[in-house]
């Protein structure tokens, strides 16, 4: 997978989490995901169409998303609810906007949009059909763990 496609999502996530919630992030070793079960508790699913077809999941663990949203809202969030779902959707949309800008600067015409927010323990993440593999990029933050998963359909 071309790093120039992955990096805009990583940069976007780090920038959004830092500016909206003062979350500092440390990357962990990247791996190839072998199944469709999410290791996290809530995921924002992004779809990229245009010159490149891909799917991207922004996955948070319960502890991390409650910490991020608490910092964003300035009040302690203690339970997974509709506000958390909405916040994951908004964070995912902001990351999509950042990635769209960066990938467009590379001369590619793409549209990246939020397709859905999925929550629950062991929820299923269906990445784009035709992708050879799913790349998983885990991060440890000051609020807990999150992951970015990406699958690109090779043309």
Backbone torsions as a table, in degrees:
resi	resn	phi	psi	omega
1	UNK	NA	136.4	-177.5
2	UNK	-72.4	124.5	-179.6
3	UNK	-59.8	-27.9	-179.5
4	UNK	-67.1	-16.8	175.2
5	UNK	-89.9	-32.6	-177.1
6	UNK	-80.7	-43.2	-174.6
7	UNK	-55.5	-39.3	178.8
8	UNK	-60.3	-31.6	178.4
9	UNK	-74.9	-39.6	176.8
10	UNK	-63.9	-50.2	179.0
11	UNK	-57.9	-43.5	-179.7
12	UNK	-62.4	-45.0	179.9
13	UNK	-62.8	-45.2	-179.1
14	UNK	-64.1	-42.7	-179.7
15	UNK	-65.2	-48.1	-177.6
16	UNK	-63.3	-46.1	-179.2
17	UNK	-65.7	-36.3	179.0
18	UNK	-69.7	-46.9	-173.8
19	UNK	-77.7	-30.0	-177.7
20	UNK	-93.3	-24.6	-174.0
21	UNK	-138.6	7.8	179.9
22	UNK	53.6	38.2	-179.6
23	UNK	-92.5	126.5	175.3
24	UNK	-95.0	142.1	-170.2
25	UNK	-126.9	139.8	175.9
26	UNK	-125.9	122.7	179.8
27	UNK	-70.2	152.0	175.1
28	UNK	-118.5	173.6	-177.6
29	UNK	-60.0	134.5	178.6
30	UNK	-76.3	148.6	177.1
31	UNK	-146.5	165.7	175.3
32	UNK	-92.6	125.0	-179.1
33	UNK	-79.2	137.6	-173.4
34	UNK	-103.8	-8.6	-178.0
35	UNK	-143.1	-176.9	-177.8
36	UNK	-102.4	-0.2	-177.9
37	UNK	-82.9	129.3	178.5
38	UNK	-74.8	138.8	174.5
39	UNK	-84.8	-12.6	180.0
40	UNK	-96.1	-170.9	-176.9
41	UNK	-108.9	-18.2	179.6
42	UNK	-154.8	139.3	-175.2
43	UNK	-135.5	137.7	169.7
44	UNK	-99.5	121.0	-178.5
45	UNK	-98.4	124.8	177.7
46	UNK	-111.0	142.9	175.9
47	UNK	-119.4	131.8	177.3
48	UNK	-112.2	125.8	177.2
49	UNK	-124.6	161.1	179.0
50	UNK	122.4	-135.2	178.4
51	UNK	-62.5	-23.4	179.5
52	UNK	-130.2	134.5	174.8
53	UNK	-109.6	125.7	-177.5
54	UNK	-157.0	165.2	170.3
55	UNK	-129.0	145.4	-178.7
56	UNK	-136.0	132.2	175.8
57	UNK	-113.4	129.4	173.3
58	UNK	-102.4	109.4	-168.6
59	UNK	-114.2	127.2	178.0
60	UNK	-117.3	147.1	169.4
61	UNK	-86.2	157.7	-177.4
62	UNK	-51.3	-51.6	-177.3
63	UNK	-58.8	-44.1	-175.7
64	UNK	-68.8	-44.4	-177.1
65	UNK	-70.7	-35.6	176.6
66	UNK	-64.4	-39.3	177.5
67	UNK	-66.8	-42.7	179.5
68	UNK	-63.9	-48.9	-177.2
69	UNK	-67.9	-36.6	175.1
70	UNK	-58.3	-44.6	178.9
71	UNK	-66.5	-38.3	179.5
72	UNK	-65.2	-43.9	-174.7
73	UNK	-87.2	-16.9	-178.0
74	UNK	74.2	20.1	176.1
75	UNK	-145.1	148.5	-175.4
76	UNK	-72.0	124.6	175.1
77	UNK	-102.0	128.6	-175.0
78	UNK	-120.1	-8.0	-179.0
79	UNK	-139.3	151.2	176.5
80	UNK	-75.6	125.1	-178.9
81	UNK	-153.7	-169.5	-177.1
82	UNK	-62.7	-34.3	177.2
83	UNK	-62.3	-38.7	178.3
84	UNK	-67.6	-44.4	176.2
85	UNK	-56.0	-47.1	-179.8
86	UNK	-62.7	-39.6	-179.9
87	UNK	-66.0	-40.1	177.3
88	UNK	-63.6	-40.4	176.4
89	UNK	-61.7	-43.2	-179.5
90	UNK	-68.2	-43.8	177.4
91	UNK	-60.3	-44.8	179.6
92	UNK	-61.9	-42.4	177.2
93	UNK	-61.5	-40.8	179.1
94	UNK	-66.2	-40.3	176.7
95	UNK	-63.8	-42.0	178.0
96	UNK	-59.7	-42.2	178.5
97	UNK	-62.3	-44.3	178.7
98	UNK	-62.0	-48.0	-178.3
99	UNK	-64.0	-39.7	178.2
100	UNK	-58.8	-46.9	179.5
101	UNK	-59.2	-48.7	-176.5
102	UNK	-65.8	-41.7	-179.0
103	UNK	-71.0	-35.3	175.8
104	UNK	-63.8	-36.6	177.1
105	UNK	-63.4	-20.3	176.8
106	UNK	-84.4	0.9	179.0
107	UNK	90.7	11.0	179.0
108	UNK	-100.2	139.7	175.3
109	UNK	-97.4	112.9	-179.1
110	UNK	-138.6	156.8	171.6
111	UNK	-128.2	124.7	-180.0
112	UNK	-118.7	126.1	-177.9
113	UNK	-139.1	154.5	174.9
114	UNK	-71.9	127.1	176.8
115	UNK	-97.5	-35.5	179.0
116	UNK	-172.4	162.6	170.0
117	UNK	-112.9	127.4	-178.1
118	UNK	-117.6	134.2	179.6
119	UNK	-135.0	164.7	179.0
120	UNK	117.5	149.2	178.5
121	UNK	-62.8	137.2	178.3
122	UNK	59.5	31.6	177.2
123	UNK	-68.3	155.7	-176.4
124	UNK	-92.8	136.1	175.4
125	UNK	-114.6	110.8	178.1
126	UNK	-95.1	106.5	177.3
127	UNK	-82.0	172.3	-176.2
128	UNK	-56.7	138.5	175.6
129	UNK	-67.5	144.6	176.2
130	UNK	92.3	-1.9	177.5
131	UNK	-79.3	139.8	-179.6
132	UNK	-71.2	-35.3	-178.8
133	UNK	-159.5	169.1	175.8
134	UNK	-114.1	120.7	177.3
135	UNK	-88.4	129.2	178.8
136	UNK	-113.1	128.3	-178.4
137	UNK	-120.8	100.5	-179.0
138	UNK	-87.0	153.3	178.4
139	UNK	-138.0	145.3	170.1
140	UNK	-106.1	134.2	-179.4
141	UNK	-125.4	174.6	176.0
142	UNK	-68.9	-10.0	178.4
143	UNK	-111.8	-5.3	-177.5
144	UNK	130.5	-168.6	-174.7
145	UNK	-91.5	151.1	165.6
146	UNK	-148.2	164.4	-179.2
147	UNK	-133.5	155.0	166.6
148	UNK	-119.0	127.0	173.5
149	UNK	-113.2	141.3	-179.9
150	UNK	-140.9	135.7	174.0
151	UNK	-129.5	130.1	-178.7
152	UNK	-115.8	132.0	175.6
153	UNK	-83.8	117.1	-179.9
154	UNK	-75.7	133.7	-178.7
155	UNK	-92.4	NA	NA
